[in-house]
Amino acid sequence: MMQQNWPFECSLAGVTTREEMLRADRDEDGDGDEDEEPRLERGTAKNDVFLVEGEQLRYGSKTAWSVATR
């Protein structure tokens, strides 16, 4: 589900972590210095998990936010 005020159901394109994205960015940049730890913004961690939104499927329900487990 996305957009609480005007909800849509979406497919899930995939799951990734911040560490995987940092590694891919480093490989793409070609820095070659893999021993150097990337600088993280305050409040973030390498093991943060991201659900990557796929395509919009249909209208959703605002109720999803009130019943979602946190």
mmCIF file of the N, C-alpha and C atoms, coordinates in Angstrom:
data_MODEL
# 
_entry.id   MODEL 
# 
loop_
_atom_site.group_PDB 
_atom_site.id 
_atom_site.type_symbol 
_atom_site.label_atom_id 
_atom_site.label_alt_id 
_atom_site.label_comp_id 
_atom_site.label_asym_id 
_atom_site.label_entity_id 
_atom_site.label_seq_id 
_atom_site.pdbx_PDB_ins_code 
_atom_site.Cartn_x 
_atom_site.Cartn_y 
_atom_site.Cartn_z 
_atom_site.occupancy 
_atom_site.B_iso_or_equiv 
_atom_site.pdbx_formal_charge 
_atom_site.auth_seq_id 
_atom_site.auth_comp_id 
_atom_site.auth_asym_id 
_atom_site.auth_atom_id 
_atom_site.pdbx_PDB_model_num 
ATOM 1   N N  . MET A 1 1  ? 0.860  -1.171 0.000   1.00 0.00 ? 1  MET A N  1 
ATOM 2   C CA . MET A 1 1  ? 0.000  0.000  0.000   1.00 0.00 ? 1  MET A CA 1 
ATOM 3   C C  . MET A 1 1  ? 0.907  1.236  0.000   1.00 0.00 ? 1  MET A C  1 
ATOM 4   N N  . MET A 1 2  ? 0.507  2.269  -0.670  1.00 0.00 ? 2  MET A N  1 
ATOM 5   C CA . MET A 1 2  ? 1.262  3.527  -0.674  1.00 0.00 ? 2  MET A CA 1 
ATOM 6   C C  . MET A 1 2  ? 0.291  4.696  -0.580  1.00 0.00 ? 2  MET A C  1 
ATOM 7   N N  . GLN A 1 3  ? 0.789  5.847  -0.172  1.00 0.00 ? 3  GLN A N  1 
ATOM 8   C CA . GLN A 1 3  ? 0.028  7.097  -0.079  1.00 0.00 ? 3  GLN A CA 1 
ATOM 9   C C  . GLN A 1 3  ? -1.186 6.983  0.834   1.00 0.00 ? 3  GLN A C  1 
ATOM 10  N N  . GLN A 1 4  ? -0.995 7.283  2.090   1.00 0.00 ? 4  GLN A N  1 
ATOM 11  C CA . GLN A 1 4  ? -2.059 7.135  3.077   1.00 0.00 ? 4  GLN A CA 1 
ATOM 12  C C  . GLN A 1 4  ? -3.306 7.959  2.760   1.00 0.00 ? 4  GLN A C  1 
ATOM 13  N N  . ASN A 1 5  ? -3.149 9.176  2.253   1.00 0.00 ? 5  ASN A N  1 
ATOM 14  C CA . ASN A 1 5  ? -4.315 10.026 1.990   1.00 0.00 ? 5  ASN A CA 1 
ATOM 15  C C  . ASN A 1 5  ? -5.086 9.651  0.728   1.00 0.00 ? 5  ASN A C  1 
ATOM 16  N N  . TRP A 1 6  ? -4.437 9.035  -0.238  1.00 0.00 ? 6  TRP A N  1 
ATOM 17  C CA . TRP A 1 6  ? -5.081 8.581  -1.469  1.00 0.00 ? 6  TRP A CA 1 
ATOM 18  C C  . TRP A 1 6  ? -4.439 7.232  -1.809  1.00 0.00 ? 6  TRP A C  1 
ATOM 19  N N  . PRO A 1 7  ? -4.820 6.172  -1.064  1.00 0.00 ? 7  PRO A N  1 
ATOM 20  C CA . PRO A 1 7  ? -4.074 4.921  -1.120  1.00 0.00 ? 7  PRO A CA 1 
ATOM 21  C C  . PRO A 1 7  ? -4.228 4.131  -2.415  1.00 0.00 ? 7  PRO A C  1 
ATOM 22  N N  . PHE A 1 8  ? -3.133 3.473  -2.768  1.00 0.00 ? 8  PHE A N  1 
ATOM 23  C CA . PHE A 1 8  ? -3.086 2.558  -3.900  1.00 0.00 ? 8  PHE A CA 1 
ATOM 24  C C  . PHE A 1 8  ? -2.414 1.270  -3.451  1.00 0.00 ? 8  PHE A C  1 
ATOM 25  N N  . GLU A 1 9  ? -2.871 0.160  -3.991  1.00 0.00 ? 9  GLU A N  1 
ATOM 26  C CA . GLU A 1 9  ? -2.165 -1.097 -3.818  1.00 0.00 ? 9  GLU A CA 1 
ATOM 27  C C  . GLU A 1 9  ? -1.106 -1.168 -4.903  1.00 0.00 ? 9  GLU A C  1 
ATOM 28  N N  . CYS A 1 10 ? 0.077  -1.617 -4.516  1.00 0.00 ? 10 CYS A N  1 
ATOM 29  C CA . CYS A 1 10 ? 1.187  -1.728 -5.462  1.00 0.00 ? 10 CYS A CA 1 
ATOM 30  C C  . CYS A 1 10 ? 1.826  -3.102 -5.346  1.00 0.00 ? 10 CYS A C  1 
ATOM 31  N N  . SER A 1 11 ? 2.392  -3.564 -6.432  1.00 0.00 ? 11 SER A N  1 
ATOM 32  C CA . SER A 1 11 ? 3.165  -4.801 -6.377  1.00 0.00 ? 11 SER A CA 1 
ATOM 33  C C  . SER A 1 11 ? 4.503  -4.490 -5.702  1.00 0.00 ? 11 SER A C  1 
ATOM 34  N N  . LEU A 1 12 ? 5.173  -5.517 -5.264  1.00 0.00 ? 12 LEU A N  1 
ATOM 35  C CA . LEU A 1 12 ? 6.475  -5.373 -4.633  1.00 0.00 ? 12 LEU A CA 1 
ATOM 36  C C  . LEU A 1 12 ? 7.536  -5.754 -5.658  1.00 0.00 ? 12 LEU A C  1 
ATOM 37  N N  . ALA A 1 13 ? 8.383  -4.776 -6.016  1.00 0.00 ? 13 ALA A N  1 
ATOM 38  C CA . ALA A 1 13 ? 9.427  -5.021 -7.010  1.00 0.00 ? 13 ALA A CA 1 
ATOM 39  C C  . ALA A 1 13 ? 10.596 -5.798 -6.403  1.00 0.00 ? 13 ALA A C  1 
ATOM 40  N N  . GLY A 1 14 ? 10.825 -5.609 -5.098  1.00 0.00 ? 14 GLY A N  1 
ATOM 41  C CA . GLY A 1 14 ? 11.924 -6.320 -4.458  1.00 0.00 ? 14 GLY A CA 1 
ATOM 42  C C  . GLY A 1 14 ? 12.213 -5.782 -3.078  1.00 0.00 ? 14 GLY A C  1 
ATOM 43  N N  . VAL A 1 15 ? 13.206 -6.376 -2.441  1.00 0.00 ? 15 VAL A N  1 
ATOM 44  C CA . VAL A 1 15 ? 13.647 -6.000 -1.101  1.00 0.00 ? 15 VAL A CA 1 
ATOM 45  C C  . VAL A 1 15 ? 15.153 -5.831 -1.152  1.00 0.00 ? 15 VAL A C  1 
ATOM 46  N N  . THR A 1 16 ? 15.668 -4.797 -0.493  1.00 0.00 ? 16 THR A N  1 
ATOM 47  C CA . THR A 1 16 ? 17.114 -4.582 -0.446  1.00 0.00 ? 16 THR A CA 1 
ATOM 48  C C  . THR A 1 16 ? 17.490 -3.953 0.893   1.00 0.00 ? 16 THR A C  1 
ATOM 49  N N  . THR A 1 17 ? 18.770 -3.839 1.144   1.00 0.00 ? 17 THR A N  1 
ATOM 50  C CA . THR A 1 17 ? 19.276 -3.177 2.346   1.00 0.00 ? 17 THR A CA 1 
ATOM 51  C C  . THR A 1 17 ? 20.114 -1.967 1.929   1.00 0.00 ? 17 THR A C  1 
ATOM 52  N N  . ARG A 1 18 ? 20.317 -1.084 2.878   1.00 0.00 ? 18 ARG A N  1 
ATOM 53  C CA . ARG A 1 18 ? 21.162 0.079  2.606   1.00 0.00 ? 18 ARG A CA 1 
ATOM 54  C C  . ARG A 1 18 ? 22.577 -0.381 2.243   1.00 0.00 ? 18 ARG A C  1 
ATOM 55  N N  . GLU A 1 19 ? 23.059 -1.430 2.905   1.00 0.00 ? 19 GLU A N  1 
ATOM 56  C CA . GLU A 1 19 ? 24.398 -1.930 2.631   1.00 0.00 ? 19 GLU A CA 1 
ATOM 57  C C  . GLU A 1 19 ? 24.531 -2.410 1.181   1.00 0.00 ? 19 GLU A C  1 
ATOM 58  N N  . GLU A 1 20 ? 23.520 -3.114 0.678   1.00 0.00 ? 20 GLU A N  1 
ATOM 59  C CA . GLU A 1 20 ? 23.553 -3.559 -0.716  1.00 0.00 ? 20 GLU A CA 1 
ATOM 60  C C  . GLU A 1 20 ? 23.590 -2.380 -1.673  1.00 0.00 ? 20 GLU A C  1 
ATOM 61  N N  . MET A 1 21 ? 22.821 -1.334 -1.373  1.00 0.00 ? 21 MET A N  1 
ATOM 62  C CA . MET A 1 21 ? 22.812 -0.157 -2.247  1.00 0.00 ? 21 MET A CA 1 
ATOM 63  C C  . MET A 1 21 ? 24.138 0.585  -2.184  1.00 0.00 ? 21 MET A C  1 
ATOM 64  N N  . LEU A 1 22 ? 24.722 0.700  -0.990  1.00 0.00 ? 22 LEU A N  1 
ATOM 65  C CA . LEU A 1 22 ? 26.020 1.366  -0.862  1.00 0.00 ? 22 LEU A CA 1 
ATOM 66  C C  . LEU A 1 22 ? 27.094 0.607  -1.634  1.00 0.00 ? 22 LEU A C  1 
ATOM 67  N N  . ARG A 1 23 ? 27.055 -0.713 -1.536  1.00 0.00 ? 23 ARG A N  1 
ATOM 68  C CA . ARG A 1 23 ? 28.027 -1.544 -2.256  1.00 0.00 ? 23 ARG A CA 1 
ATOM 69  C C  . ARG A 1 23 ? 27.863 -1.376 -3.766  1.00 0.00 ? 23 ARG A C  1 
ATOM 70  N N  . ALA A 1 24 ? 26.618 -1.377 -4.244  1.00 0.00 ? 24 ALA A N  1 
ATOM 71  C CA . ALA A 1 24 ? 26.366 -1.200 -5.682  1.00 0.00 ? 24 ALA A CA 1 
ATOM 72  C C  . ALA A 1 24 ? 26.814 0.179  -6.153  1.00 0.00 ? 24 ALA A C  1 
ATOM 73  N N  . ASP A 1 25 ? 26.549 1.211  -5.344  1.00 0.00 ? 25 ASP A N  1 
ATOM 74  C CA . ASP A 1 25 ? 27.002 2.566  -5.695  1.00 0.00 ? 25 ASP A CA 1 
ATOM 75  C C  . ASP A 1 25 ? 28.518 2.618  -5.784  1.00 0.00 ? 25 ASP A C  1 
ATOM 76  N N  . ARG A 1 26 ? 29.185 1.976  -4.824  1.00 0.00 ? 26 ARG A N  1 
ATOM 77  C CA . ARG A 1 26 ? 30.650 1.982  -4.806  1.00 0.00 ? 26 ARG A CA 1 
ATOM 78  C C  . ARG A 1 26 ? 31.192 1.242  -6.028  1.00 0.00 ? 26 ARG A C  1 
ATOM 79  N N  . ASP A 1 27 ? 30.588 0.106  -6.376  1.00 0.00 ? 27 ASP A N  1 
ATOM 80  C CA . ASP A 1 27 ? 31.018 -0.648 -7.556  1.00 0.00 ? 27 ASP A CA 1 
ATOM 81  C C  . ASP A 1 27 ? 30.796 0.156  -8.829  1.00 0.00 ? 27 ASP A C  1 
ATOM 82  N N  . GLU A 1 28 ? 29.672 0.868  -8.893  1.00 0.00 ? 28 GLU A N  1 
ATOM 83  C CA . GLU A 1 28 ? 29.343 1.674  -10.072 1.00 0.00 ? 28 GLU A CA 1 
ATOM 84  C C  . GLU A 1 28 ? 30.305 2.838  -10.232 1.00 0.00 ? 28 GLU A C  1 
ATOM 85  N N  . ASP A 1 29 ? 30.681 3.456  -9.086  1.00 0.00 ? 29 ASP A N  1 
ATOM 86  C CA . ASP A 1 29 ? 31.609 4.590  -9.128  1.00 0.00 ? 29 ASP A CA 1 
ATOM 87  C C  . ASP A 1 29 ? 33.016 4.152  -9.492  1.00 0.00 ? 29 ASP A C  1 
ATOM 88  N N  . GLY A 1 30 ? 33.344 2.876  -9.236  1.00 0.00 ? 30 GLY A N  1 
ATOM 89  C CA . GLY A 1 30 ? 34.673 2.373  -9.557  1.00 0.00 ? 30 GLY A CA 1 
ATOM 90  C C  . GLY A 1 30 ? 35.759 2.923  -8.664  1.00 0.00 ? 30 GLY A C  1 
ATOM 91  N N  . ASP A 1 31 ? 35.400 3.310  -7.426  1.00 0.00 ? 31 ASP A N  1 
ATOM 92  C CA . ASP A 1 31 ? 36.390 3.859  -6.503  1.00 0.00 ? 31 ASP A CA 1 
ATOM 93  C C  . ASP A 1 31 ? 37.487 2.846  -6.188  1.00 0.00 ? 31 ASP A C  1 
ATOM 94  N N  . GLY A 1 32 ? 37.097 1.579  -6.044  1.00 0.00 ? 32 GLY A N  1 
ATOM 95  C CA . GLY A 1 32 ? 38.083 0.551  -5.785  1.00 0.00 ? 32 GLY A CA 1 
ATOM 96  C C  . GLY A 1 32 ? 38.537 0.476  -4.346  1.00 0.00 ? 32 GLY A C  1 
ATOM 97  N N  . ASP A 1 33 ? 38.148 1.407  -3.495  1.00 0.00 ? 33 ASP A N  1 
ATOM 98  C CA . ASP A 1 33 ? 38.569 1.406  -2.091  1.00 0.00 ? 33 ASP A CA 1 
ATOM 99  C C  . ASP A 1 33 ? 37.482 0.751  -1.245  1.00 0.00 ? 33 ASP A C  1 
ATOM 100 N N  . GLU A 1 34 ? 37.451 -0.587 -1.273  1.00 0.00 ? 34 GLU A N  1 
ATOM 101 C CA . GLU A 1 34 ? 36.405 -1.317 -0.575  1.00 0.00 ? 34 GLU A CA 1 
ATOM 102 C C  . GLU A 1 34 ? 36.632 -1.375 0.924   1.00 0.00 ? 34 GLU A C  1 
ATOM 103 N N  . ASP A 1 35 ? 37.845 -1.067 1.397   1.00 0.00 ? 35 ASP A N  1 
ATOM 104 C CA . ASP A 1 35 ? 38.130 -1.084 2.833   1.00 0.00 ? 35 ASP A CA 1 
ATOM 105 C C  . ASP A 1 35 ? 37.553 0.130  3.538   1.00 0.00 ? 35 ASP A C  1 
ATOM 106 N N  . GLU A 1 36 ? 37.312 1.199  2.791   1.00 0.00 ? 36 GLU A N  1 
ATOM 107 C CA . GLU A 1 36 ? 36.804 2.424  3.385   1.00 0.00 ? 36 GLU A CA 1 
ATOM 108 C C  . GLU A 1 36 ? 35.305 2.288  3.680   1.00 0.00 ? 36 GLU A C  1 
ATOM 109 N N  . GLU A 1 37 ? 34.927 2.520  4.948   1.00 0.00 ? 37 GLU A N  1 
ATOM 110 C CA . GLU A 1 37 ? 33.522 2.442  5.350   1.00 0.00 ? 37 GLU A CA 1 
ATOM 111 C C  . GLU A 1 37 ? 32.770 3.654  4.808   1.00 0.00 ? 37 GLU A C  1 
ATOM 112 N N  . PRO A 1 38 ? 31.599 3.443  4.230   1.00 0.00 ? 38 PRO A N  1 
ATOM 113 C CA . PRO A 1 38 ? 30.816 4.582  3.742   1.00 0.00 ? 38 PRO A CA 1 
ATOM 114 C C  . PRO A 1 38 ? 30.290 5.408  4.908   1.00 0.00 ? 38 PRO A C  1 
ATOM 115 N N  . ARG A 1 39 ? 30.124 6.693  4.683   1.00 0.00 ? 39 ARG A N  1 
ATOM 116 C CA . ARG A 1 39 ? 29.576 7.577  5.709   1.00 0.00 ? 39 ARG A CA 1 
ATOM 117 C C  . ARG A 1 39 ? 28.055 7.466  5.661   1.00 0.00 ? 39 ARG A C  1 
ATOM 118 N N  . LEU A 1 40 ? 27.467 7.208  6.810   1.00 0.00 ? 40 LEU A N  1 
ATOM 119 C CA . LEU A 1 40 ? 26.020 7.084  6.905   1.00 0.00 ? 40 LEU A CA 1 
ATOM 120 C C  . LEU A 1 40 ? 25.438 8.340  7.517   1.00 0.00 ? 40 LEU A C  1 
ATOM 121 N N  . GLU A 1 41 ? 24.265 8.718  7.054   1.00 0.00 ? 41 GLU A N  1 
ATOM 122 C CA . GLU A 1 41 ? 23.571 9.852  7.644   1.00 0.00 ? 41 GLU A CA 1 
ATOM 123 C C  . GLU A 1 41 ? 23.107 9.470  9.041   1.00 0.00 ? 41 GLU A C  1 
ATOM 124 N N  . ARG A 1 42 ? 23.003 10.436 9.889   1.00 0.00 ? 42 ARG A N  1 
ATOM 125 C CA . ARG A 1 42 ? 22.545 10.206 11.255  1.00 0.00 ? 42 ARG A CA 1 
ATOM 126 C C  . ARG A 1 42 ? 21.162 9.539  11.225  1.00 0.00 ? 42 ARG A C  1 
ATOM 127 N N  . GLY A 1 43 ? 20.986 8.527  12.048  1.00 0.00 ? 43 GLY A N  1 
ATOM 128 C CA . GLY A 1 43 ? 19.711 7.832  12.118  1.00 0.00 ? 43 GLY A CA 1 
ATOM 129 C C  . GLY A 1 43 ? 19.548 6.717  11.108  1.00 0.00 ? 43 GLY A C  1 
ATOM 130 N N  . THR A 1 44 ? 20.600 6.436  10.326  1.00 0.00 ? 44 THR A N  1 
ATOM 131 C CA . THR A 1 44 ? 20.531 5.345  9.352   1.00 0.00 ? 44 THR A CA 1 
ATOM 132 C C  . THR A 1 44 ? 21.526 4.263  9.753   1.00 0.00 ? 44 THR A C  1 
ATOM 133 N N  . ALA A 1 45 ? 21.312 3.068  9.235   1.00 0.00 ? 45 ALA A N  1 
ATOM 134 C CA . ALA A 1 45 ? 22.214 1.948  9.490   1.00 0.00 ? 45 ALA A CA 1 
ATOM 135 C C  . ALA A 1 45 ? 22.353 1.126  8.221   1.00 0.00 ? 45 ALA A C  1 
ATOM 136 N N  . LYS A 1 46 ? 23.466 0.394  8.118   1.00 0.00 ? 46 LYS A N  1 
ATOM 137 C CA . LYS A 1 46 ? 23.698 -0.429 6.931   1.00 0.00 ? 46 LYS A CA 1 
ATOM 138 C C  . LYS A 1 46 ? 22.657 -1.533 6.794   1.00 0.00 ? 46 LYS A C  1 
ATOM 139 N N  . ASN A 1 47 ? 22.061 -1.952 7.916   1.00 0.00 ? 47 ASN A N  1 
ATOM 140 C CA . ASN A 1 47 ? 21.089 -3.042 7.842   1.00 0.00 ? 47 ASN A CA 1 
ATOM 141 C C  . ASN A 1 47 ? 19.645 -2.552 7.720   1.00 0.00 ? 47 ASN A C  1 
ATOM 142 N N  . ASP A 1 48 ? 19.437 -1.270 7.402   1.00 0.00 ? 48 ASP A N  1 
ATOM 143 C CA . ASP A 1 48 ? 18.086 -0.768 7.110   1.00 0.00 ? 48 ASP A CA 1 
ATOM 144 C C  . ASP A 1 48 ? 17.541 -1.540 5.914   1.00 0.00 ? 48 ASP A C  1 
ATOM 145 N N  . VAL A 1 49 ? 16.270 -1.924 5.978   1.00 0.00 ? 49 VAL A N  1 
ATOM 146 C CA . VAL A 1 49 ? 15.636 -2.711 4.917   1.00 0.00 ? 49 VAL A CA 1 
ATOM 147 C C  . VAL A 1 49 ? 14.661 -1.831 4.149   1.00 0.00 ? 49 VAL A C  1 
ATOM 148 N N  . PHE A 1 50 ? 14.649 -1.965 2.821   1.00 0.00 ? 50 PHE A N  1 
ATOM 149 C CA . PHE A 1 50 ? 13.765 -1.187 1.962   1.00 0.00 ? 50 PHE A CA 1 
ATOM 150 C C  . PHE A 1 50 ? 12.902 -2.128 1.130   1.00 0.00 ? 50 PHE A C  1 
ATOM 151 N N  . LEU A 1 51 ? 11.606 -1.835 1.122   1.00 0.00 ? 51 LEU A N  1 
ATOM 152 C CA . LEU A 1 51 ? 10.675 -2.526 0.238   1.00 0.00 ? 51 LEU A CA 1 
ATOM 153 C C  . LEU A 1 51 ? 10.539 -1.645 -0.993  1.00 0.00 ? 51 LEU A C  1 
ATOM 154 N N  . VAL A 1 52 ? 10.891 -2.171 -2.146  1.00 0.00 ? 52 VAL A N  1 
ATOM 155 C CA . VAL A 1 52 ? 10.916 -1.388 -3.374  1.00 0.00 ? 52 VAL A CA 1 
ATOM 156 C C  . VAL A 1 52 ? 9.572  -1.530 -4.089  1.00 0.00 ? 52 VAL A C  1 
ATOM 157 N N  . GLU A 1 53 ? 8.908  -0.400 -4.247  1.00 0.00 ? 53 GLU A N  1 
ATOM 158 C CA . GLU A 1 53 ? 7.580  -0.364 -4.851  1.00 0.00 ? 53 GLU A CA 1 
ATOM 159 C C  . GLU A 1 53 ? 7.623  -0.774 -6.313  1.00 0.00 ? 53 GLU A C  1 
ATOM 160 N N  . GLY A 1 54 ? 6.671  -1.625 -6.676  1.00 0.00 ? 54 GLY A N  1 
ATOM 161 C CA . GLY A 1 54 ? 6.530  -2.024 -8.075  1.00 0.00 ? 54 GLY A CA 1 
ATOM 162 C C  . GLY A 1 54 ? 5.476  -1.166 -8.754  1.00 0.00 ? 54 GLY A C  1 
ATOM 163 N N  . GLU A 1 55 ? 4.633  -1.792 -9.535  1.00 0.00 ? 55 GLU A N  1 
ATOM 164 C CA . GLU A 1 55 ? 3.624  -1.026 -10.263 1.00 0.00 ? 55 GLU A CA 1 
ATOM 165 C C  . GLU A 1 55 ? 2.342  -0.867 -9.458  1.00 0.00 ? 55 GLU A C  1 
ATOM 166 N N  . GLN A 1 56 ? 1.627  0.196  -9.753  1.00 0.00 ? 56 GLN A N  1 
ATOM 167 C CA . GLN A 1 56 ? 0.336  0.449  -9.119  1.00 0.00 ? 56 GLN A CA 1 
ATOM 168 C C  . GLN A 1 56 ? -0.673 -0.562 -9.650  1.00 0.00 ? 56 GLN A C  1 
ATOM 169 N N  . LEU A 1 57 ? -1.390 -1.216 -8.738  1.00 0.00 ? 57 LEU A N  1 
ATOM 170 C CA . LEU A 1 57 ? -2.327 -2.258 -9.142  1.00 0.00 ? 57 LEU A CA 1 
ATOM 171 C C  . LEU A 1 57 ? -3.780 -1.784 -9.148  1.00 0.00 ? 57 LEU A C  1 
ATOM 172 N N  . ARG A 1 58 ? -4.183 -1.073 -8.082  1.00 0.00 ? 58 ARG A N  1 
ATOM 173 C CA . ARG A 1 58 ? -5.581 -0.634 -7.941  1.00 0.00 ? 58 ARG A CA 1 
ATOM 174 C C  . ARG A 1 58 ? -5.670 0.332  -6.772  1.00 0.00 ? 58 ARG A C  1 
ATOM 175 N N  . TYR A 1 59 ? -6.841 0.909  -6.582  1.00 0.00 ? 59 TYR A N  1 
ATOM 176 C CA . TYR A 1 59 ? -7.056 1.750  -5.407  1.00 0.00 ? 59 TYR A CA 1 
ATOM 177 C C  . TYR A 1 59 ? -6.955 0.896  -4.155  1.00 0.00 ? 59 TYR A C  1 
ATOM 178 N N  . GLY A 1 60 ? -6.506 1.510  -3.078  1.00 0.00 ? 60 GLY A N  1 
ATOM 179 C CA . GLY A 1 60 ? -6.329 0.797  -1.824  1.00 0.00 ? 60 GLY A CA 1 
ATOM 180 C C  . GLY A 1 60 ? -7.305 1.255  -0.750  1.00 0.00 ? 60 GLY A C  1 
ATOM 181 N N  . SER A 1 61 ? -6.949 1.017  0.494   1.00 0.00 ? 61 SER A N  1 
ATOM 182 C CA . SER A 1 61 ? -7.803 1.350  1.630   1.00 0.00 ? 61 SER A CA 1 
ATOM 183 C C  . SER A 1 61 ? -6.999 2.080  2.697   1.00 0.00 ? 61 SER A C  1 
ATOM 184 N N  . LYS A 1 62 ? -7.545 3.172  3.214   1.00 0.00 ? 62 LYS A N  1 
ATOM 185 C CA . LYS A 1 62 ? -6.891 3.916  4.297   1.00 0.00 ? 62 LYS A CA 1 
ATOM 186 C C  . LYS A 1 62 ? -6.793 3.083  5.566   1.00 0.00 ? 62 LYS A C  1 
ATOM 187 N N  . THR A 1 63 ? -7.617 2.072  5.681   1.00 0.00 ? 63 THR A N  1 
ATOM 188 C CA . THR A 1 63 ? -7.615 1.209  6.862   1.00 0.00 ? 63 THR A CA 1 
ATOM 189 C C  . THR A 1 63 ? -6.274 0.498  7.049   1.00 0.00 ? 63 THR A C  1 
ATOM 190 N N  . ALA A 1 64 ? -5.542 0.302  5.988   1.00 0.00 ? 64 ALA A N  1 
ATOM 191 C CA . ALA A 1 64 ? -4.257 -0.400 6.075   1.00 0.00 ? 64 ALA A CA 1 
ATOM 192 C C  . ALA A 1 64 ? -3.340 0.235  7.118   1.00 0.00 ? 64 ALA A C  1 
ATOM 193 N N  . TRP A 1 65 ? -3.356 1.546  7.237   1.00 0.00 ? 65 TRP A N  1 
ATOM 194 C CA . TRP A 1 65 ? -2.464 2.238  8.168   1.00 0.00 ? 65 TRP A CA 1 
ATOM 195 C C  . TRP A 1 65 ? -2.891 2.039  9.622   1.00 0.00 ? 65 TRP A C  1 
ATOM 196 N N  . SER A 1 66 ? -4.166 1.890  9.852   1.00 0.00 ? 66 SER A N  1 
ATOM 197 C CA . SER A 1 66 ? -4.626 1.720  11.241  1.00 0.00 ? 66 SER A CA 1 
ATOM 198 C C  . SER A 1 66 ? -4.430 0.289  11.730  1.00 0.00 ? 66 SER A C  1 
ATOM 199 N N  . VAL A 1 67 ? -4.357 -0.684 10.833  1.00 0.00 ? 67 VAL A N  1 
ATOM 200 C CA . VAL A 1 67 ? -4.189 -2.067 11.260  1.00 0.00 ? 67 VAL A CA 1 
ATOM 201 C C  . VAL A 1 67 ? -2.786 -2.603 11.027  1.00 0.00 ? 67 VAL A C  1 
ATOM 202 N N  . ALA A 1 68 ? -1.914 -1.826 10.418  1.00 0.00 ? 68 ALA A N  1 
ATOM 203 C CA . ALA A 1 68 ? -0.538 -2.272 10.132  1.00 0.00 ? 68 ALA A CA 1 
ATOM 204 C C  . ALA A 1 68 ? 0.217  -2.510 11.427  1.00 0.00 ? 68 ALA A C  1 
ATOM 205 N N  . THR A 1 69 ? 0.976  -3.607 11.464  1.00 0.00 ? 69 THR A N  1 
ATOM 206 C CA . THR A 1 69 ? 1.819  -3.930 12.619  1.00 0.00 ? 69 THR A CA 1 
ATOM 207 C C  . THR A 1 69 ? 3.108  -3.135 12.528  1.00 0.00 ? 69 THR A C  1 
ATOM 208 N N  . ARG A 1 70 ? 3.477  -2.538 13.616  1.00 0.00 ? 70 ARG A N  1 
ATOM 209 C CA . ARG A 1 70 ? 4.715  -1.741 13.656  1.00 0.00 ? 70 ARG A CA 1 
ATOM 210 C C  . ARG A 1 70 ? 5.760  -2.423 14.485  1.00 0.00 ? 70 ARG A C  1 
# 
